[in-house]
Amino acid sequence: MALDLITRNSKTLSPEDAEKQVKVKGWAQEIRNLGGISFLILRDRYGTVQVTAPKKKVAPEIMDVLTSLSRESVVEVCGTAKASNQAKGGAEVIPESITVLSSAASPLPLGVVDKVNAEMDTRYDHRFMDLRKPEARAVFEIKSKVLRLIDEYLLGEDFVEVFSPKIVASGAEGGATLFKLDYFGKPAYLAQSPQLYKQMIMSTGLDRVFEIGPAFRAEPSDTVRHVSEFISFDGEMAYIDSMNDVLQMLEGCIQHVIKGVAETSSAQLEILGTEVKIPKAPYPVIEYKDAVEIVTKEGMEISLGDDLGTEGEKILGSVMEEKGYEMYWIVEYPEEAKPFYIMEKEGTPYSYSFDLDYKGQEISSGGQREHRYDVLVDRISKKGLNPDDFNFYLDAFKYGMPPHGGWGIGVERLVQKMLSLPNVREAILFPRDRVRLVP
């Protein structure tokens, strides 16, 4: 074997490599022994390479390796590239050596390319194997692109990326949805969101910030949209004139992300058998009270002040879909339903708050924050919380806090709805929910 081997993979191997000495590596996806000829389908990150071993042209020891090879073993093949109309990419490899880098045990815990679908629990118990499936990997390649596109857009809008603590002394919203832990003998919690910290940053001169990081919710929910740990994309911006400034910024970012995925992820979308539609913009703005009226007319029993809930979101999503909109805002929720940091709409029972819904599901919430110290303290008390527990946060409002607002959006929910995935867990490498702590 020549020393000047060219390393190739399923993406780079082509008919132009004919008669060159090449090296390919990957998993043994399929082995077919047909008497006078054997085929090894080698799978890598990008697809498959066909290794063709005619018995008359290949050394007996190579044929022995091929006939004894177990599926999903990791192998390295060195040989001569040949042009072939029958092989994917128009080229195959005639092996001159096959090295088993890691032999796979048999039977496999679940199939990688088998047509029989495994149960979800089986898939997630053996997630390392499940992620070998091209359609599973495609989701995470797109998710990675989503995160890069967020960075790209917000950095272009003079935002600064920040990172807030994930071990905190109190929750952003209070309540019982906190994971409690022992912090050197003192009670502490895993952060529900970076809400309080990104607001504090608004008093520092870093007046446009965003964060992409983990958030934790101790909600005992077993749904296709809830998990205990997720990646949250949060943004906060100061010197706003109204909540509309926040809506425009987030809408611009989301449009940039979805357009970027649609235009640059054709290979992954083909594997997933789906397409990404760029939502019609500007997104319609629906006041909460009008949303209640819409779902009531569609037959749902709901009163002003009630949460729309999953059913209401789906009904509203169907109505908006008929009008040609996949993405839309629901604004001015009752202030009673919103956390203490949301600004009340003076003289009304409503607030300067919003949700962003995508295909009938909430993916983001936010609003204009209360930046006036005295009013903020009153709102904390109004929510049944003790202002003294939030002194570390309130201090930032005593010495000059500009008007500001922001959002939080679940990255996996965005990916789930964009790709029409059946479950948000499909967009999480190793999901954490009420019953799953390993792997």
Buried (B, 14 or more C-beta within 10 A) or exposed (E): EEEEEBEBBBEBBEBEBBEBBBBBBBBBBBBEBEEEBBBBBBBBEBBBBBBBBEBEEBEEEBBEBBEEBBBBBBBBBBBBBBBBEEBBBBBBBBBBBBEBEEBBEEEBEBBBEEEEEBEBEEBBBBBEBBBBBBEBBBBBBBBEBBBEBBBEBBEEBEBEEBEBEEEBBBBBBBBEBBBEEEEEEEEBBBBBBBBBBBBBBBBEEBBBBBBBBEBBBBBEEEEBBBBBBBBBBBBBBBEBEEBBBBBEBBBBBBBBBBBBBBEEBEBBBEBBEBEBEBBEEBBBBBBBBEBBBBBBEEEBEBEEEBEBEBEBBBBBBEBBEEEEBBBBBBBBBBBEBBBBBBBBBEEEBBBBBBBBBBBBBBBBBBBBBBBBBEBBBBBBEEBEBEBEBBEEBBEBBEEEBEBBBBBBBBBBBBBBBBBEBEBBBBBBEBBBBEEBEEE
